[in-house]
């Protein structure tokens, strides 16, 4: 995959925004709703998209999407249709699974502010990266290159692939980062475009688990088993979170290449190239207190208190509580369910499936408002930790956060000193 750098001659104004014939071609700074907070509005960059294959020709090719700041000298509308692989075989579809987003297919890269920090996005179990187009495209519009690998596990209602995904996903992330590192090298596809010194991993649900693992969290199966043993067999937490994993611990160790089942904490699946993480409704229960304490890089955990797939007390809250990170934040949406991060506006085919009630609606939140707020907090965090944006850091100081329905706490964030 080669990203072309042949571009239409343009001029840049003092803000670095493309002008053609004196006409400003910057995207409109709007969010999903008119009341979108500052970092939820479209950033100053147009968004480009290219599909690619990571490791093409190897025994483990990974389909992936690449989103990036793009040139749009003609001011074309950002409109794109993403094809997806349906990964829930127990629910047949009578229509093609398509996601509708806001990007420019194969647009030339905007090289005005390269290199751009990298955000790797890990989707939830059994979904695909375009399910999260509202988030991914938004990050690219604020000056980040986003790589999103397609994890291949499928989803069924006994979660039979969960134990495999627990081991395979960190491997996918390593392969994705290897690709980015190689492609960013001089003479390669993305030479000079990616800042590999500033890399974040964001993900939702088991993508949030993936982010925690990549940050260095280590399994503490003794604590996990004790937590599970305290539940009744018909407790939804046991059915969804314990039963798919407890019988497969030896299989997991073997799949990870370990000769013996570890005693105490497992070896780390972390990657030192990851410098910040955003686990959204991230499954943190496998790591527990001691395993999560191994995380030291900046983290923003995001979760809803009414999450029935990854309960808040098993996911976002302990991730924030127990990580050793000097800089960390917890953004909580009161009453939000698990799928607050995506909308059927971009996934209309889901309205015709039994999953419509799960993915199309939230019991409390208007989804556009929820996504706007997630975009606001997570984008400010990325701007601060990957770009050193002082204004974004000030916006994340707890004393400056006041949104109805949002509970927020953070360390190492405070108001800017008086001049």
C-alpha positions, 0 to 999 in steps of 0.5 A, a space after each residue: 500500500 502506497 499513499 500518494 503524495 502527488 497533490 494539487 497545487 494549493 496555498 495555505 493560509 496563516 492557520 495552515 488551512 488550504 485555500 484554492 482561488 481564495 476560497 477557504 476549504 476547511 471543514 466546518 467545525 461542527 459536532 454531532 449536535 449543535 451543543 457539542 463541546 469544544 473538542 467534539 467539533 470537527 478538527 481543522 483537517 479533512 479526513 482521508 481513508 485507505 483500506 490496507 492489508 498488514 502483513 500481506 503475503 505472510 501467514 497472518 495478514 490483517 485487514 486494516 483501515 488507515 485514517 489520516 489528515 487529508 487534502 481536499 482542495 475542491 471542498 468535496 463532501 466527506 462521504 464514504 461507505 465502509 464494507 464490513 465482515 459480519 462476525 456474528 454467524 448466529 444472526 443471519 443478515 438479509 442485507 450487506 453490512 455497511 457503515 456510512 462515514 465522513 471521509 475521503 477515499 484515497 485522498 492525498 495526505 495533508 503534509 503541512 504538519 507532519 509527522 502526525 502522532 499515531 492512534 491505534 484503534 481496537 474494535 469490540 469483540 465481533 464488530 469492526 473498526 467502521 462501527 466506531 467511525 464517529 470516533 476514528 474519523 474525529 481523531 483524524 480530523 484533529 491531526 492524528 493518523 489512525 490505524 485500526 486492525 480487524 481482529 478476526 474472532 467471531 461473536 457467538 452467545 457463549 463467547 467461545 472465541 473470547 479466550 483465543 481473542 485474549 491472546 491473539 489481540 495483543 499479537 495483532 497490535 504488535 503486528 500493527 505497530 511493526 507495520 507502522 514502524 516499518 512504513 514510517 521509515 525513510 523510503 517506505 510508504 508512510 515515510 515522514 508522516 507518522 510520529 512513532 514516539 507518540 502512540 496511543 491505543 484506544 479501544 472499546 469493550 474487548 478493544 479496551 481490554 486490548 488497550 490495557 494489555 498493550 499498556 502492560 497490564 498483567 493477568 492475575 488469574 488467582 484474583 480473577 478466579 476468586 472473584 468468579 468463585 464468589 458469584 452464583 453460576 447464573 449470575 450474568 457476570 459469571 455467565 458473560 465474564 467468567 464462564 468463557 475463560 475459566 475452563 480455558 486458562 491452560 489453553 490460553 497459556 499454551 496459545 501464548 507460548 508459555 510452557 507452564 501455567 504461570 504462578 502469580 502474575 503472567 508475563 506482560 503482553 505490553 508494547 513499549 511503543 504505546 505511550 498512552 491508552 484510552 480503554 472505553 468500557 474496557 474489560 479489566 477484570 482479568 488483570 485485577 488490582 495487581 495486574 492493573 498496577 503495572 500500567 504506568 503510562 497516561 490513561 483515560 478510562 471511559 465507561 457507563 454506569 449501566 453497562 451490562 456487558 462490561 459492568 462498570 465495577 469490572 471494567 472502567 472503574 478498577 482500570 482507573 483506580 488501580 493503574 499506577 499512571 501518574 496521569 490518568 482520568 476517568 470519564 463516567 457517563 451516568 446511566 449509559 449502556 455498553 454501546 454508547 460509543 456507536 450509533 445506528 445512524 452510521 450502521 443502519 443495517 443493524 435496525 433490521 436485526 435483533 441487535 437494534 435495541 442494543 446498538 441503536 438506543 441507549 436507555 438514558 442518553 441521546 447517542 449523539 450527545 454521548 458520542 460528542 462527549 466521548 469525542 470531547 474528552 478523548 480528543 483532548 486527552 490525545 492532544 495533551 498526551 501526544 501533542 503537548 497541547 496545553 489548552 487541551 490539558 486545561 480542559 481536562 482539569 476536574 475544576 473545568 469539567 461540568 457536563 450534566 450526566 458526566 462524573 469525572 475525576 483525574 490526577 495530574 490535571 489542574 488549571 493553568 497557572 495564573 499569568 
